[in-house]
Amino acid sequence: MQQFLLSTEGSGRATAYLESGKIVTFKGCTHVVWLDTPPEGFRIRIRTLDHATGLWSQTWTIGEAADNHGGPALTVDAAGYLHVVYYSHHHPFRYHRSVRPNDASEWGPMQEFGLHLTYPTLLCARDGTLILSARHSYDDKPWELELWTKVPGGVWTQQSHVLRSRHPGYSQFAASMAWAPDHQRLFLSFRVYEMPGYDNKIMDAITQVGCITSPDAGRTWTKLDGTPLTLPATIDHLDAVVRCDSRESRITDTGSMAVSPAGVPYLTYSLRTQEAADAFLASPLPEGRGWRHLQLNRFLPADMRNQAMIMQGGVVFNCAGQPVVVCTVVDYAYGEDYWGHPSHTLVQFNSTDGGHTFVPKILTPRDRKEARWLPNLEKPTGFNETAASAGMIYTEGVSGAGCGDMLRNKVWWQVLD
């Protein structure tokens, strides 16, 4: 089944945020979670695709969310039990485990943990330990990216503060985590967004994309060259893939990362100005010689190359070991806000030569009527299987004006050929 309409009650960020994996495939079933806004409020929803029959289950509700930032993150352990974290936007998270393996119809007791957390990234380690990263916001000091763990049968425990903004006030980290092929080494890519003048209500922003690694499933962290990091690290102590300053009219956005079968991390990001945006696939050069930056705009069809490519999707590796990238193309004019712009179109890029060249495929209509955006791709977060063709979900509809807007967007499932 190449495409399926999961819901007509999607929130303005039904399939955001890309760091929160929302799809797992396990032993003939694919489970998909998203954020709806039915009349009773924000709700976490899940459905299951049975590969044998090609049929989707009914929609089940897992719990509520604080607002449109409270969407879920999903993973699966070796026994097939599903694990989900959700609810929070500057609140404690809520967690459930499925009652039965590979079955999304019933969930165990809810556990709460943490304070002032947002944007969960959830993985399952080789020994069954759950690993979660999330932003921690503070009233009076710089915000941080925290790491939490939960051993099988245990409780959630804060393990470390990994990243920290250099300035108090609003910050974001857009952390995406991925396993190396050994399911032991962990990579964490980030886009630190910090506002040096926030105390004086100056909205300038510094953005930096980078990547760090842990050889021991998140207990210690280093730069990619093995240099140990003192935690929490700031961008002054981190190697930059790219760094931008809004005072120079440049902002960088990032998508989810992936690790190749050879154990090489691949990052996706875009550089956005007032008039344009270019998307890139980045991978480290041998012997620490920096990064290879492959611009993806040049692979677009000729009549789309003057449009902006905003990195809201990411990269995955298919069962043939080749990279597949999905991002959004936006045809917005100078002075228009790109966020939620109705021209959003999803584009897939396929490679057959290890990521040196790509062939594009337009996934959604180019009618400029409603945004088709916020793509969320299945990633190997734990023990989910790599399907012959990767799957994703995305939102069709409006962004809304605020965090609490009750909307009726469509939520779609799509197979990436």
C-alpha positions in Angstrom: 0.0 0.0 0.0 1.8 3.1 -1.2 -0.3 5.7 0.5 -3.0 5.6 3.2 -5.0 8.3 5.0 -4.4 7.7 8.7 -6.5 10.6 10.1 -8.5 13.7 9.2 -8.1 15.2 12.7 -4.4 16.0 12.6 -3.0 18.9 14.6 -0.9 21.6 13.1 2.2 19.6 13.9 0.7 16.1 13.7 3.9 14.5 12.4 6.4 16.9 13.9 9.0 16.7 15.3 11.4 14.8 13.1 13.8 13.9 15.9 10.9 12.0 17.5 10.7 8.7 15.6 7.0 7.7 15.0 7.2 4.5 13.0 8.4 1.0 13.9 8.2 -2.2 11.8 8.5 -5.5 13.6 7.7 -9.0 12.5 5.1 -8.2 9.8 3.6 -5.1 11.4 4.2 -1.4 11.1 3.1 0.8 14.0 2.6 4.5 13.4 1.9 7.3 16.0 1.0 10.9 15.5 -0.8 13.9 17.2 -4.5 14.5 16.6 -6.9 17.2 17.7 -10.4 15.7 18.1 -13.0 17.8 19.8 -11.9 16.5 23.3 -8.4 18.0 22.8 -4.9 16.9 21.8 -4.6 13.1 21.6 -1.8 10.7 20.8 -3.0 8.2 18.2 -1.7 5.0 16.8 -2.5 2.5 14.0 -1.0 -0.7 12.8 -0.4 -2.0 9.3 -0.6 -5.8 8.9 1.8 -6.7 6.1 0.1 -10.0 5.4 -3.3 -8.5 4.7 -2.3 -5.0 3.7 -4.9 -3.7 6.1 -4.7 -1.0 8.7 -6.1 -1.4 12.2 -8.6 0.9 13.8 -7.2 4.0 15.5 -6.3 3.7 19.2 -5.7 6.6 21.6 -2.7 6.3 23.9 -3.1 9.5 25.9 -3.4 13.3 25.7 -0.8 16.0 25.0 -0.3 19.4 26.4 -0.4 21.2 23.1 0.9 20.8 19.5 4.5 20.3 20.8 3.5 17.2 22.8 3.6 14.6 20.0 5.0 11.1 20.6 8.3 9.2 20.1 8.1 5.5 19.5 10.5 2.5 19.7 10.4 -1.3 20.0 12.5 -3.7 22.1 13.9 -7.2 21.1 10.7 -8.9 22.4 8.5 -6.6 20.3 7.1 -4.5 23.1 6.3 -1.0 22.0 7.5 2.0 24.1 6.1 5.5 23.7 7.0 8.9 25.3 4.7 11.9 24.7 2.7 14.8 26.3 5.2 17.4 27.3 5.9 21.0 26.2 7.9 22.3 29.2 6.3 19.6 31.4 7.1 16.1 32.6 7.0 13.4 30.0 4.5 10.5 30.0 5.6 7.0 29.2 3.8 3.7 28.4 4.8 0.2 27.3 2.4 -1.9 25.3 0.7 -4.7 27.2 1.5 -7.3 24.5 4.4 -7.6 22.1 3.8 -6.2 18.6 0.3 -5.1 19.6 -0.7 -1.4 19.9 -4.3 -1.9 21.1 -3.6 -1.8 24.8 -1.0 0.0 27.0 0.3 -0.4 30.5 0.3 2.1 33.3 1.5 5.6 32.7 4.8 6.8 34.2 5.8 10.4 34.5 9.3 11.6 34.6 11.4 14.8 34.3 10.7 18.5 34.5 10.3 21.2 31.8 11.1 18.7 29.0 10.3 19.0 25.2 11.2 17.2 22.0 11.9 13.5 22.9 14.2 11.3 20.9 13.7 7.7 22.0 15.9 4.7 21.3 16.2 1.1 22.6 19.7 -0.2 23.3 21.0 -3.7 22.7 20.4 -4.7 26.3 16.8 -3.3 26.3 17.7 0.0 28.0 15.6 2.9 26.7 17.6 6.0 26.0 15.9 9.4 25.6 17.2 12.9 24.8 15.1 16.0 25.4 15.4 19.7 25.9 15.2 21.0 29.5 14.0 24.6 29.8 14.8 26.9 32.8 13.6 30.2 34.0 16.9 31.5 35.2 19.8 29.8 33.4 20.7 28.4 30.0 18.6 25.6 28.6 20.1 22.1 28.1 19.8 18.9 26.2 19.4 16.1 28.8 19.9 12.3 28.4 17.6 9.9 30.3 17.7 6.1 30.5 15.3 3.4 31.7 16.6 -0.2 32.3 14.1 -3.0 31.7 11.8 -3.1 34.7 13.3 0.1 36.1 12.3 3.7 36.3 13.4 6.7 34.2 16.7 8.2 35.5 18.5 11.3 34.4 21.9 10.3 33.1 23.6 13.5 31.9 23.3 17.0 30.6 24.9 16.7 27.1 24.5 20.1 25.5 24.0 23.6 26.9 23.2 27.0 25.4 25.7 29.7 26.1 22.9 32.2 26.9 19.8 32.2 29.1 16.4 32.3 27.4 15.0 30.4 24.5 17.1 27.7 22.9 16.5 24.5 20.9 18.8 21.6 20.1 16.9 19.5 17.4 18.8 16.4 18.6 18.6 13.3 16.3 20.2 10.0 17.5 21.1 6.9 15.5 22.8 3.6 16.2 26.0 2.4 14.5 25.7 -1.0 12.9 27.0 -2.6 16.1 24.0 -1.3 18.1 26.5 0.0 20.7 28.0 3.2 19.3 25.6 6.0 19.3 25.6 9.2 17.2 23.8 12.4 18.1 23.4 15.2 15.6 22.1 18.6 16.6 21.1 22.1 15.5 21.8 24.4 18.5 19.6 27.5 18.2 20.4 30.1 20.8 19.6 33.8 21.2 22.4 35.9 22.6 20.3 39.1 23.1 17.2 37.3 24.5 17.4 39.2 27.8 17.1 42.4 26.0 14.3 41.1 23.7 16.7 41.1 20.8 15.7 38.2 18.5 19.0 37.5 16.8 19.9 33.8 16.7 23.1 31.8 16.4 22.5 28.3 14.8 25.1 25.6 14.6 24.9 22.0 13.2 27.2 19.3 14.4 27.6 15.7 15.5 29.0 13.9 18.5 29.4 10.2 19.3 29.2 7.8 22.2 31.1 4.5 22.1 29.2 3.0 25.1 25.4 3.7 24.3 25.4 7.2 25.8 27.4 6.9 28.9 30.3 9.0 27.6 30.6 11.3 24.6 33.4 12.4 22.3 33.9 14.4 19.2 34.0 12.3 16.0 37.8 12.1 16.2 37.6 10.6 19.7 38.4 13.7 21.7 36.5 13.4 25.0 33.8 16.0 25.7 33.3 17.7 29.1 29.5 17.8 29.6 27.4 19.8 29.1 29.2 21.0 26.0 28.5 24.3 24.3 29.1 25.2 20.6 32.4 26.7 21.7 33.6 23.2 22.4 31.9 21.4 19.5 33.1 20.9 15.9 30.7 22.7 13.5 29.4 21.2 10.3 27.9 24.7 9.6 27.3 27.8 11.7 25.0 30.7 10.9 24.1 34.1 12.4 20.7 35.7 11.7 22.4 39.1 11.8 23.9 38.0 8.5 20.5 36.8 7.3 21.5 33.2 7.6 19.8 30.4 9.6 20.5 26.7 9.4 17.8 24.0 9.9 18.5 20.4 10.3 16.7 17.1 9.6 17.1 13.6 11.1 20.4 11.8 10.7 21.3 8.2 9.8 24.3 6.0 9.9 25.5 4.1 6.8 26.2 0.3 6.9 29.9 1.2 7.1 29.2 3.2 10.3 29.5 6.7 8.8 27.1 9.3 10.1 25.1 11.3 7.5 23.5 14.6 8.4 20.9 16.7 6.6 20.6 20.5 6.9 19.5 23.6 5.0 20.8 27.1 4.8 18.0 29.6 4.8 18.2 33.3 3.9 15.4 35.9 3.4 15.1 34.9 -0.2 16.2 31.3 -0.6 17.2 28.0 1.1 19.5 25.3 0.0 19.5 21.7 1.4 22.6 19.6 1.9 23.7 16.1 2.8 26.8 16.1 4.9 29.2 13.3 5.8 32.6 13.4 7.5 35.7 13.2 5.3 38.4 10.6 6.1 41.0 11.3 8.8 39.1 14.3 10.3 39.5 16.5 7.2 36.2 18.2 7.7 32.9 17.5 6.0 31.6 16.7 2.5 28.6 19.0 1.8 26.5 17.8 -1.1 23.9 20.4 -2.3 20.6 18.6 -3.1 18.9 21.5 -4.9 20.9 20.8 -8.1 19.2 17.4 -8.3 15.7 18.9 -8.5 13.7 19.0 -11.7 14.8 22.1 -13.7 11.6 24.0 -13.1 12.0 23.7 -9.3 15.6 24.7 -8.8 14.8 28.3 -8.0 12.6 27.2 -5.1 13.7 26.9 -1.5 14.5 23.6 0.0 13.9 23.5 3.8 15.2 20.6 5.7 12.3 19.2 7.7 12.8 15.6 6.8 16.0 13.7 6.9 18.0 10.7 5.6 17.6 7.0 6.0 19.5 4.0 4.4 17.4 1.4 2.5 17.9 -2.3 2.6 20.4 -2.0 -0.3 22.5 0.3 1.9 21.8 3.4 -0.2 20.8 6.8 1.2 17.3 8.1 0.7 16.6 11.8 1.6 13.2 13.5 2.0 12.8 17.2 2.4 10.3 20.0 1.5 10.4 22.4 -1.4 8.7 25.7 -0.9 7.9 28.3 -3.5 7.6 31.4 -1.3 8.2 35.0 -2.2 10.4 37.5 -0.5 8.7 38.7 2.8 6.5 35.6 3.0 6.7 33.3 6.0 7.9 29.8 4.8 6.4 28.1 7.9 3.2 26.4 6.8 3.3 28.0 3.4 0.7 26.3 1.1 3.3 25.6 -1.6 5.1 23.0 0.6 5.8 19.9 -1.5 7.6 16.8 -0.4 10.5 15.5 -2.6 12.4 12.2 -2.2 16.0 11.8 -3.4 17.3 8.3 -4.2 20.9 7.4 -4.7 22.4 4.3 -6.3 26.1 5.3 -5.9 26.5 5.7 -2.1 25.2 9.3 -2.0 27.3 11.0 -4.7 24.3 11.7 -7.0 20.6 11.5 -6.5 17.4 11.2 -8.6 14.4 13.2 -7.4 10.8 12.0 -7.1 8.0 14.5 -6.3 5.8 12.8 -3.7 2.9 15.3 -3.3 0.9 17.6 -5.5 2.4 21.0 -6.5 -1.0 22.8 -6.4 -0.1 25.4 -3.7 -3.5 24.7 -2.0 -2.3 23.2 1.2 1.1 22.4 2.7 2.2 18.8 2.5 5.0 18.9 5.0 6.6 17.7 8.3 7.7 14.3 6.9 8.7 11.8 9.6 10.7 8.8 8.3 11.1 5.4 9.9 14.5 5.1 11.5 16.2 2.2 13.2 15.6 3.3 16.8 15.8 -0.1 18.4 14.9 -3.5 17.1 12.6 -2.3 14.2 13.4 -3.9 10.9 14.6 -2.2 7.7 11.8 -2.6 5.2 12.4 -3.1 1.5 10.9 0.3 1.0 11.1 2.9 3.8 7.9 4.4 5.1 7.0 7.9 6.3 4.1 9.9 7.6 3.4 13.6 6.8 0.9 16.3 7.5 -1.4 17.9 4.9 -3.0 21.2 6.0 -2.4 24.4 7.9 0.1 25.2 10.7 -2.3 27.1 12.9 -1.6 30.4 14.7 -0.6 29.0 18.1 0.3 26.0 20.1 -3.3 25.3 21.2 -5.1 25.5 17.9 -7.6 22.7 17.2 -7.3 21.8 13.6 -8.5 19.2 11.1 -5.5 18.3 9.1 -4.9 15.1 7.2 -2.2 12.7 8.3 -0.8 10.4 5.5 1.2 7.2 5.4 3.5 7.0 2.3 5.9 4.3 1.1 9.1 5.6 -0.4 9.9 3.6 -3.5 
